Amino acid sequence: MSEGEPQDSSKFNIFNVDGITVYFNRNIVFNKEIVTLDIRRYLFTHEIFVEGVDIAY
């Protein structure tokens, strides 16, 4: 996971959720129907967490 727009966005599914653009690699297959993304702030840092996902390789 990284912050920012990918160099080649054609390789990603793009979702806009509450004003935040999220790019998921098209090759990733999710085993769950609901994915929760959470931005957590602590002092001066921001972390993105992905919950409820089992990624099938």
C-alpha positions in Angstrom: 0.0 0.0 0.0 1.3 3.4 -0.8 0.1 7.0 -0.9 -0.5 8.9 -4.1 -1.7 8.1 -7.6 0.0 5.2 -9.4 2.1 5.8 -12.5 -0.1 3.6 -14.6 -3.6 3.9 -13.3 -4.9 1.5 -16.1 -3.7 -1.4 -13.9 -6.0 -0.4 -11.1 -9.7 -0.3 -10.2 -10.4 3.2 -9.0 -13.0 4.0 -6.3 -13.9 7.3 -4.8 -15.1 7.1 -1.2 -16.0 10.2 0.8 -13.7 12.3 -1.3 -10.7 9.9 -1.1 -9.6 8.1 -4.3 -8.5 4.5 -3.7 -6.7 2.4 -6.3 -6.8 -1.4 -6.0 -4.6 -3.5 -8.3 -6.8 -5.3 -10.8 -4.9 -8.6 -10.1 -5.9 -8.7 -6.4 -8.9 -11.0 -5.8 -10.8 -10.3 -2.6 -12.5 -13.2 -0.7 -14.8 -10.9 1.2 -17.6 -8.7 0.0 -17.1 -5.8 2.4 -13.7 -4.0 2.7 -13.2 -1.3 5.3 -10.5 1.4 4.9 -9.7 3.5 7.9 -7.4 6.5 8.2 -6.1 6.8 11.7 -4.4 9.9 13.0 -2.0 10.1 15.9 -0.3 13.4 16.6 1.3 14.3 13.2 1.1 11.0 11.5 -1.6 9.3 9.4 -1.9 5.6 8.8 -4.3 3.8 6.4 -5.7 0.5 7.6 -7.5 -2.1 5.5 -9.8 -4.4 7.6 -12.0 -7.4 6.7 -9.9 -8.5 3.8 -8.5 -11.9 2.9 -6.5 -11.5 -0.2 -6.3 -14.6 -2.4 -2.9 -15.1 -4.1 
